[in-house]
Amino acid sequence: MSDFYKEFKPLALNLHGVRLPSFEIEKEVKHHFKVSEDIGNYDFLRKLCITAFKDLGLKEGTDEYDSYRERAKHELKTLKDLGFIDYVLLVWDVINYCNKNDIPTGLGRGSAAGSLVLFLIGVTKIDPVKYGLYFERFVSKIRAKKKVVDGITYLDGSLMCDVDLDICYYKRPQVLRYLEEKFTGNTSKILTLNTLSTKLLIKECGKIVGEKSETEMNEITAIIPKTFGIVQELTEAHEEVEDFRKWCDENEEIYNIALKLRGLVKNKGVHPSGMLLSYYKMEESCPTELSSDKDSVSSYDMNWSSLFNVKLDLLGLRGVSVADDVCKQVGINLVDIDLNHPVIYQNLQDLQTAHGLFQIEADLAHRVSQTVKPRNLEELSAVLALARPGAMAYVKQYSDYVNYDVYDPINPFFDEILKETGGVALYQEQLMKMANKVGFTLDEAEILRRIVGKKKVTEVRKWKKKIRDKIKENNLDKEVGDFLWKVLEDSANYSFNKAHSIAYAALAAITVYLKFSYPREFFLSLLKMTRHEPDPTSEITKIQRELASFGIELLPPHLTKSEMDFYIEGDDIRYGLLSIKGISDKSIEKLSDFRNKYANKFETFQAAKQAGLNIGVLSALIQAGALQGFSQSRSKVVYEAQVWNILTEREKKHVMRFADEYEYDLVAIIKKLMGFKGDNGKDIIRESRIGTIKRKSEPYKNIYELNSRSETFANWYYERKLLGYSHFVRLKTIFDEKRPGLAYIEDVKALRAGQRPVFIGVIEDIVARTSKNKNKYLKASVSDETGIIDCLMFNDNIEECKTTNHGLPEKGNIVIVKGNKKEDAVFANRISIQDNKVYTKLSELKNS
């Protein structure tokens, strides 16, 4: 044991800061840009900027030309002085690789969209000068630090500039491989640590320490409030919420243990987009471990590991992939789309179909967009900035300003800055502009904004004094300084980075333009990409629900008409065979061999077997309606396919003899063959073999007989389960005879408040909660083929619902809802579960 330590080697960690990875532009790249091979990285970056600057089309000698030129020179000098040139070129190299390999990239993300240099070299595609974005929000000369030790430059990892990249969601792994091969052994993914936070902590302590019920703990955690979208800390909630304090005082042991466990690590994971790059071999710079996927992951989280390594944020974004794909389909260039095109903002005035629209499709952003009704990119940017929990309180104020020109000047000195957002200090850049106006440099303004936002007490006192001094120095009214400080403090929890907001608003605008200008191509792109989603059929359901509004039909899968993937067929879109649930990529070759090799039902069964297509895939094709032209029902054909697989090759030959006579009814033919003698006078199928066939096929026969009681419902069920929608029949139609007067959900949504609809749908999601006022409520999202709507139920109605249905409804239940329409929801008086059942597994027969 004394020799154990000898297995370890001393590790001399570099603690000076980040040393940028050894990086040099390849010779072929230099040749492409017509520069000498010995050109330095700074001069290469400058060359890239000069080349792109000429393409801006600015007229030399104008104020605009001078403004852009001075901005570019300032940024280049700053980046050089701070030692960031290699980092910027590293990011450019990633973008250059993507461009050469047809990998779509985004328009910009985060404060990097405020850099003219990054815009000129193509890392971002948003002109920061045009939109009033500040380079100092991206790089602060005062804040950034470097040190030179033994001739080597080290950067302060916590204060480095940070360029986040959006790239094609589906090709992101290719970019990661490129970096891993370029910097072999010097890369890793980044560890994330999830800690025990307020609601989870008190809930788990209550259940484990106090043996409290799930229901009681849900009620307790529900009364812990949020401030600007952030759940209050335990001690803060204890001080401010009387009911919570009373409960904690009554359950002192639970509360005290929860206090001791605060902030402890609950579990660890892998950062979804971050990647570390090191000058050294990664294990010499940061301890690493293997993830469940056997990838190298840092053993420190991002805050620690980025102190000594470069962090690259490469986010795979579906919106980037969709926009690029649609543009390629219709033959246009994404960057040529007018971001203020009338098509975009006409369709945002009363947007009902938001699926697939970048950022806007999120429920919160959609609701804000419907309220604000943006008319240009600046207003759309504001929508995205407002659609966050902390900023929601200001939606009405901003909406009244843009729609009704309602604006009450707050402070004459800052009026020009705040008026553009209706008096709301919505953007961090506005705060910087305000500080700049009283006399601070933009670098100082960024430092001030950060310090107030992070509430560093000592630093806050210093800067409060600096503001007072600056006000005196410039002979400004004391009220100007007081107002600036108040706005800085008040907006710290909701002000947003305009550079990010504008860049994301631009991509959102592009998706709106593409969706309403080229709907078929747009929906085709969304449908093709559903195969990469965690729940493909659910995504197809959402897409299909919107198609009718654009006059497009999602044609059902068809074995000969369908291709492997979705495609445009006339004015509609044909379903792709590989998107049928249960058919995997591994089935492609077998499916291709099988699809054109049959003329009748029995040949279909035999061809499937010969192609190696398993019975599960064949059954999925049948139940989805992809195999048509048979006189028997789908349930019967699936049953027969199972029986066919039980038969021997000899028995199948005998069956084929009687196929035409019995109209390819396999069950009838087998009955005919029972006791039927051949030319030699012997039974074609022995009695013992008949018994074996019966025994093996009996379970499948039971499933068929049970499902055949409601064949229409079985078809609807299977289509919805396998395809994500039903092309055969709508749910309402199935239940119309049983319950006349049912409405479609799209019609329910159009009703006025107070009207009393009755409708049928499927529960997509359901939660039972207790409000802060201790009222029980049930919230269910119910959908049909035409839409989805929230249904709320309260107190006594919940108990009645539980009694009537022998328990509360669950996700996936088909329900009939009766209630009152209230704005965007229905307040349900009754929710009734429908007892129709489809049998899909042998195990389900035991409970039938």
N, C-alpha and C positions, 0 to 999 in steps of 0.2 A: 504493500500500500504506500510505502514511503517513496517509491519510484513513480507513483502515479503522475505527479506533476511534470515529470520529464517528457510526457507525451505532448505537452503544450509548448508552444513557442511564444515568446514575448511579442506583442503587437504594438508597434509604434504608430498610433493614430495621428493624422494631421489635424491639429486643432486651430489652425490659423484661419480657416474659412473655406469657401468654395474655390477650388482650382478647376477652371474650365477644362473639359476633356480635350485632349490633343486633337485638333481639327484643322484640316486644310482643304481648300477647294480643289477638286480633281482637275487634272490638266485638260481633259476633254471639255469640262464646263468652261474653263477659261478660254479655250479655243472658240467655243460657241459664242462667247460674248466678246471675242476679238480683243483679248487683253494678253499681255505677255505672261509667260509661265511663272516668272519670278515676282509677279505683283503681290503686294501684301494684302492682308484681309481688309484693312481699312480702305485702301485705295480701290479694292474690288467692290466693296459696299458702295463707295462714293460713285464708282462707275455705273453701277446698277441704278442708283438714284438719278444721275445725270441723264442716262438713256431714257428712263421713264418720265423724267421731268419734261423732256422735249415733247413727249406724247400728250401732255396735258392740254396743249393748244393755247397756252397763255401768250398774250401779246407782250413782247418785251418792251420795257419802258413804262408800263402801266403800274398803278398801285397794286393791282391784284398780282401781277408778276413778281413785283418786289416783295410782297407779303409772303408768297409761297417760297420764294428763293431764300429769304431770311429765315423763315421757319425751318426749312430743310437744313440750312447751314448750322443753325442753332442746335437742332436735334443731333446731327452728325457729330458736332463738337462735344456735346454732352455725353453721347454714347461712348465716344473715344476717351474722354477724360475719366469716365467712370469705369472703363475696362469692360464695356458690354458689347464691343464689336463682334467678338467671336460668338457670343451667345446669340446675337441677332442673326448672324450668318448661319448658325446651327439651325435655328428655326426656319430661316429661308431655305436651307438645304432640304428640310423635310417637305416644305411646300413644293419645291422644285422637283423632288422625287415624285410627289403626288401628281403634279402636272404631266410629267413625262410618262407616268404609268396609268393615266386615265383614272385617277382616284379623285373624286370630287372633294372640294374643301369649302368651308363656310366663308361668310363675308367678314367675319371678325367676332371676337368675343372678349368681354372684359375691357379693362382700361387700355389694352393694346390698340384698340380701334381709334385711340386719340393720337396715334403717332403718324406723322406724314411720311417718315422714312419707311415704316412698315407698309404703308399704302403704296408708296412708289415702287417698292420691290415685290409687291404682290402678295405679301403675307396677309394683309387685310384688303378689303375692297370697298371701304367706306372713306370718302374724302373728309378728313377731320376738320379742315379749314372751312369747308362748305357748311358743316353742321355745328361749328363753334365748339369743337372738342379740344381739350387741353392735353398737350404732351406731358405736362407736369403731373397730371393725374396718373400717368403711366410710369414716368421716371422723375423722381425728385432728386435734384443735384445735392440738396442739403441732406436728405435722408440717406441716400445710398452711400456706402462706405467701402473702401478697399485698402489693402495694406500690401506692401512689397517686402518679402522676406527672402533673403539670399537671392535676389534678382527674380523671384517668382511672385506674380500678382495673385493675391487671394481676395475674393469678394465676400462680403457679409451676406450669407445665405438668407437671413431673415429680412434683408432690405433690398434684395435684387429685384430687377424688373422681371416681370412674369408674363410671358406670352402664352395664352391658352389657345389651342387650335381645335376647330371643329372639322372633322373629316367624315367621309362616308362611313356609315355605321357598319356596313357589310364588308368593307375592305380595310377596316382598321387593323386587323391582325397582320395584314401584309405590310403596313407601315411599321408596326412593332418589330416584325422580323427584319426589316431593313435596318432599323436602329441596332437591333441585337447583333446583326452580322457586321455592321460598320464599327461598333464598339464592343467587340466580342469580350465577354467576361466583365464588362464594365457597366452593365445595366441590371436593373431589377424593378419589379413592381413595388408598390408602396403599401405598407401595412396601415390598416385603420383600426382604431380602438373604440368600441361602443361602451359607454359608461352607464351606470345606473342613474337614471334621471328621475325627476320628481314623481310623475304619475306612476311609472312602472315600479319605482322603488317603494312607494307607500302601498301600492296594490299588492306587491309580492310579500312585503313584510306583514301586511294585514292577514294574508292568506296563510303564510307559513308560521309566523310568530303567534298571531292571535287566533289562528284557525277560523278566520272570517270567511264568509261565503263570497263567491265571485260577484253575486248581485250587489251585496253590501259594498264591496270595494269599488265596483263600477260607479255606484252612487256617490261615494266619497271622492273619488278622483274626478268625477264630473264637476264638482264645485270648485276645483282648483282653477283659477282663471289664467288667461293669457294676456300679456301686455305686448302690443305690437306684434302679435303672432307668436310670441315666445312664452312658454309655460313658466309661471312664477316658480322661484326657488321655494323649497320647503319652509324655511324660516320666514320668507316674505309672505307666503300664503298663510302661514300660522298667525302672523301679525295682522293681516288685512281682512281675512275671511272668517267671520265670527263662527259660522257653522263648522268650518274645518278646524278651527282652534278648539272648539268645544269637543269635537270628536277626538282630537289628539290628546286633550287633557284627560278625557275618559279612558283613553288607550295609551297611557304614557309610555309603557314598555315598547310598544310598536313604534311610536314616534321617535323615541330615543335611539332605538336600534337603526331606524331609517337614517337618522342624522349621522350616525357613525359610518354607515355604508355609502353615503353620498360620494359620487365621483369614482367609485371603484369600477374597474373594468368588468364589464358583463361578458363581452365576447369580442373576438377580433375578426377582421375581414380583409379584403383587398380593395384598394382604391379603384373605382370604376374607370378612371381615365389617366391617372398619374403614372409617370415612369421616371425612375432615377437614372442619371448618367454620371459617371465618375471619371476623373482623370486616372485614378488608380484602379486596380482590380477591385470589384465592389466589396469583397470581403475584407480588403485592407482599409476600406473607408467606412464601412457600416456593416454590422453583423446581419446575416441573411438567414432565411429559412425557406422551406418549400411549402407552397400552398397545396390545397387538395388536388389541384391540377398539375402538380409537380413543377410549377413555375417558381423562379427565384423571387422572393419577397423580402423587403427590408424588415428587420426585427424591431426597428424604431418606427414610430408613426411619422407623418409628413412633417410636422413641426420640427422634430429633432433631426430626421434624416436629411432634410433640405438645408441644414446648417453647413454641411460639408459636401453636398452633392447638388448637381443641377437637377431641378425638377421640370419635366416637360409634361404639360397637360394635354393629352390627345383624346378628345371626347368624340366618340362615335355618335353621329347625329342623323337620325332617319330623315329629318326635314331636308338636309343637304342632299341625301341620296335621291329623294323623291323629286326635288326641284331639278337636279341634274338630269335624271332619267327622262322627265317630261320634255325638257328642253331638247334633248337628243332626239326624242320621238318626233317632235314637230319641226326640228331644224332651226332652232333659234339659239342665240347666245344669252346665257343667264344675265350677264352684266349689262346687256343692252336693253333690258326691260326697264321702262320708265317707272321709277318708284312712286310717282305721283299720277300714274295713269288713271283716268276716270273709272275704268272697269273695277279697279281695286276698291275705291271708296264708295262707289254706287252700291256695291254689294255688301259693304260694311254698315250701311245705314239701317238695315233690318235683317241682320244675318241670322238665318235659321239653320243652315247646314254648315257646321263648323268643322266637321271631321277632316283630318288631314292638313288643316291649316296650322302652320308652325306657330307654337305658343298660344294662338287664339283658340285652339280646340280645347284647351284646359278650361274646366267649368268656370273658374274665377275670372280668367281673362275674357272668356266669352260674354259673361254677364257684364263686365266693365265695358267691353266693346259695344254691347247693345245699349248701354246707358250713355256713353260718351259720343258714339256715332262718329268716329274719326273721319276727317275729310282730307288729310294729307299725312305725310310720313311723320312729321313732328307730333301730330296728335295721336297717331298710332303708337309711336314711341312712348308717349305719356300713358296710353292704355296699359302697356306692358309694365311700366314703372309703378302704376297704381294698383295693378292686379297682384298685390302682395298683402299679407295680413296687416302689416304695419301701416300701409298707405291707404287701405280701404276707406278709412274715415274721411278721406279728402276727395272721394270720387264725385260726390254731388257738387262740391264747390268747383271742381274743375269742369264738370259737365255743364253746370250753369254758365260758366264763363264761355266755353266754346260754342254752346248751343243758343244761349240767350244774351250773350255779351254782358253778363252780370259780373261786375268787378268793383270791389271797394278798395281803393288805395290804402295800403297799410302804413307805408313810410315813404315820403316823397323822395328821399335820397336813394332808396333801393327800388323804387317803383318800376323802373325800366327793366330791371333784372327779374323781378318776381311776376310782372304782369304776363310774361309769355306763358306761364303755367297757372294763370288765374289766381295769383297770390299764394300759391303753395310752393314751398321750397322743395320741389320734387326731386331735383338733381343735385348731386354733390358738386358738379361743376358750377351750379349757381352759387353755392356757398363759397367756393373759391373766388368766383367773380366778385361777390360782395366784399370779401376780405381784401381782394386786390383793389377794389374801388376806394377803400379807406386808406390805402397806402402800402399794404404788404405786397411782396412779390408773389408770383403764382407758386413758386416753390414753398414760400412761407405759408401761403394760404392752404396748401395741401397738408403741410405739417399740422397746422392749426386744426383743420377739419378732422384729421386722424386722431389727434389727442383728445378733442372734445368727444368724438364718437366712441373712443375706447375708455373714456372717463378715468384717465390717469390723474388722480387727485393732485399730486405735487405739480405735475406739468400743467394741469388745468389752471392752477393758481398763477403760475408764471405767465401763461398766455393771456389770462384775464387782465393782468397788469400791463402786458405788452399792448393789448388793444386800447386800454385807457391812455397809455403813453402815445400811441400812434394817433389817436383822436386829437389829443392836445397838440402833437407835433404838426398836424395838418389843419389845425384851427376848425375842427368839425364840432358839431353840437354833441354834447354828452349823450343825448338820446340815440344818436346814430350808433354809438358803441354799445349801448345797452340793448338796442334792438338787434344788432348783429349777434351779440352773445346769446340772446334769447332764441333767435332762429337757429343758431348752431346747436344749442342744447335740445330744443324741441324736435328738430328734424333728424337728430342723430340716429333715431330708430327707424326712420322710414325713407330718408333721402336715398336716391339710387344713382348708380353710375350711368350717366347719359351715353357715354361711348358704347357701353354694352347694350343699353336700351335701343339706341339708334340702329346698331348693327343687327340686332335680333328683329327689330321692327322691319328692317329692310328685307330680311329673309321671309318674315311673315307676309309682307306685302307681295313678294314674288309668288309665294304659294297661293295667295288669294287670286292674283292675276292669272296664274296657270290653271287653277281650278275652274274659274268661270269663263276663261277663254278657250280652254282645251279640256273640257270635262272628261271625255272618254279616255284620253291619254293620261290624265291625272288619276282617275279612278283605276285605270289599268295598272299604273305604277304602284298605287297603294295595294291593290290586290296581289300583285306579284310578290310584294315584300312581306305579305302576311305569313308566308312560310317561315320567316325568320323570327316571328314574334313568339313570346312565351305561350300565348293562347290564340293560335291562328283563326279558329272558327269564330271566336268572339269578335276578332277584328273584322272578319268577313261580314258578320252580322251588322256591325256598325256601318260599314261601307254600303252594303246592300240596302240598308234602310234609307240612305240618302239618294240612291240612284234614280228613283222615280221622280224626284224633284227636277232632275236634269233630262228626263225623257229617255233614260237608259235602262235596259233590262239586263239582269244578270242571267244569261241563258244557262240552263242546267247542264251538268256534265253529260257527255254522250261518247260512247266508246269509239265511234269512228269520226265524229265531227270535232270532238275536243282534241286539243294538243296537250302536251304534258303540263304546260303552264297556261295561265289565262291569256287570251288574245282578243283583239277587236274583231267582231264579226258583223259586218254591215254597220248599223247604228248602235249595236249592242256589244256586250262583252261575253265571251264564252268561258265557262268554268273550266279550269285546268284539272286534269285527272290527278296530278300529284298533290293537289290541295284537298282531296277527299280524305277525311280523317281515317287513319288506318292504313293508308297507302304511303309508304316511305320512299325515299330516294333510292333505296336498294331495289325497289320494285321496277325501276325505270326500264331496264333492259328486258325484264320478263314481260312487262306490260306491253312493250313495243312488239315483242315476238307474238304476243297473244291477240292483240286487238283486231287484227285483220284476218283471223284464221277460223272464222266460224260462220255457218249458214243457218243453223238452227240451235235450239236450246241445248240438246245433248252434245252437239259438237262444241258448243261454248264451254260446257263443263269439261269435256275431254281436252280441249285446247288449253284451258287454264292449267290443267294438271300437267300437260306436256311442257308448257312454258315455265313450270316451276312456281306458278302463282298459287300461294296458299289459300285455303278456303276462307280465311278471314278477309283477305283482300277481295276475293271474288264476291263474298257476301256484302262487303261494303259497296262495291260497284252496283250490285243489284238493288240494295236498299236505297242507295242514293239516286236511283232512277237512270243510271248510266247505261244499263242494258235494257233496251225497250223492244217491243214487238212481240212479246209473249202474251198468250191469252190468259195465263194464270196470274194471280196476284203476286206482288213482290215477296210477301211472306211465304207463299207456297213455293216460289222458285228457289228461295234460299233453303227451304226445307228439302227440296228435291236435290239441290246441289250437295247438301250434306249426305243424303242417301246415295247419290251417285258415287261419292268417294268411298262408300262402304262396299260397293259392288266390285267383283273381280272383273278382269278384262273379258273373260268368257261370258260372264253374265251380262256385261254391257253390250256385247254383240247380239245377244238374244233380244235385249231391250230394243235395240235399233230396228230389228225386224218388224216390230209392232208400232213404231213411232208414229207413222202417218195415220194408221188405223185408229189410234187412241189419242191423236192430236197432241202428241208429246207430253202426255200426262204420265209421269214416271210412276206415281203411286198406283194408278189404274193398270199400268202395264205389268208391274210386279205382281199385283193381284191376279192378273191373267196367267202369269207364268207359274203361279202356285198350282201344282198338280198337273201342269202342262207337260206332255211327254214328247220326247224327240222321236226321230225316225227309228231309233233302236228300241223304242218302247219304254225307255227309262225316263224318270222325272228330269226335266231340264235343270231344276234347282231342287236338291234334296230337301226333305222336310226339316232336317236338323239345321241346314243352312238357312232356311226360311226363318227359323226361330232365332238364329244369330242376327240376321238382318233386322228383324223386328226389335230385338232387344237393343241393338246398337242405335237404331233410328228413333226409338220411342221418345227419348228426351227432346229431340228436335221436333218431333211431331207435336208434343205437348206445347212447346213454345209457339209453333205455328198456329195451333188451334186457339190458344189464348189470345194471340195477337190478331187473328182473323175475326174476332168478335167486333173489332173496331179497326178495320183495315185502313180507313182514311186517316184515322188518328195515328196509326202505326207508321204510315208513310210520312205524315207531317213530322212525327217525332224523329224518325231516322234521318230525314233530310236535314232537319235542324241540327241534329247531333253530329252528322257526318259532313255537312256542307256549311253550316252556320246560318242557313235560311231554308225556307221551304218554297220550292217553285211549283209544287203540286197543288197546295191548298193553304189557305190562311187559317189561323187558329180560330178566329171569330166565326168563320164559315162552318167549321166543324161543330161549334156549340150553338149556332143560331137556332137550330131546330129545338134543342133542349132548353135554350134560354134566349128567346127572341128579344130584340131591342138592345143588344150589346153594341157598344160604340168602338170604333178604332181609336187608338191612343192619339193619333194626329188630330182627330176631331175633338177629343177631350181637351187637348192643349189649346185649341182655338176657342173653347167656350169662355163665356164671361164669368167673372167671379160670382159665386152664389148659385150657379146652375148645378144640377145634381146628375152627374153621369153614372152609368153602369158599364163596365168594360171588363174584358178578359185579357190576361197577359201572363208572362212568366216572370217570377221574382229573380232579378239579376243580383240583388244584394239586399240584405236586411240586417238591421241592428236594433237592439232593445236598449234603451238608455233611461236615465233619470235626470231631469233637468236640475238647474241650480235651485229652483223652487220646489224640488222634490216631487215633481209631476212625472209619472211614468209615460214614456212615449215610445212608439215603434216607428221606424223609418224604413220603408221598403221602396226600392227602385223596381218598377214593373215595366216590362217591355212587350211589344208585339211587333209585327212586321213593319209597322208604320212609324214607330217612335218609342220613346222611353219617358217615364214621368215618375216623380217622387210621390209616394203616398205616406201620409202621416196618420197615426192612430194614437189616441190618448186614453189613459186611466181606465174607466169602466169598460170602454169599448175593447180594450186589450184583453181584459178578463173574459169578456163574452166571446171574443175571437178564439181564445185559448180553449174555452169550453166547447164551442161549436166544432172546432177542428181537432179536438183531442190533442192539443199542443199548439204552439205558435207555428206559423208558416216558416218554411226554410227556403234557402236559395235553391232554385230549380223547380219549385212547386208551380203548378199552373193554378191561378187564382182568378176568381171573379171579384171585382172591387166595386163597392157602391159608396158614394160619398159626396162631399161638396167641393166644388172647384174654388181654390183660393190662390190667386196669382199664378205662380208656376207649379203649384202642387195640388194634390187632392187630399182633403181631410177625410179619411175613410171612416165610415160608420160600421162597415162590414167588409171583411175579407174572407172569402170562402174558398178553401182548397178543393179542387176538382179531383175526383178519385180515379180518373183514367190512368191506366198503367200499361207500359210496354215492357215485354220480357226480352232481355238481351243475353242473359247468361243462364246456364243450367242451374246454378246455385240459387237463382231467384225463384225457381219453381217450388222449392221447399216451403216457401212462405206464402205461396199463392192460395 
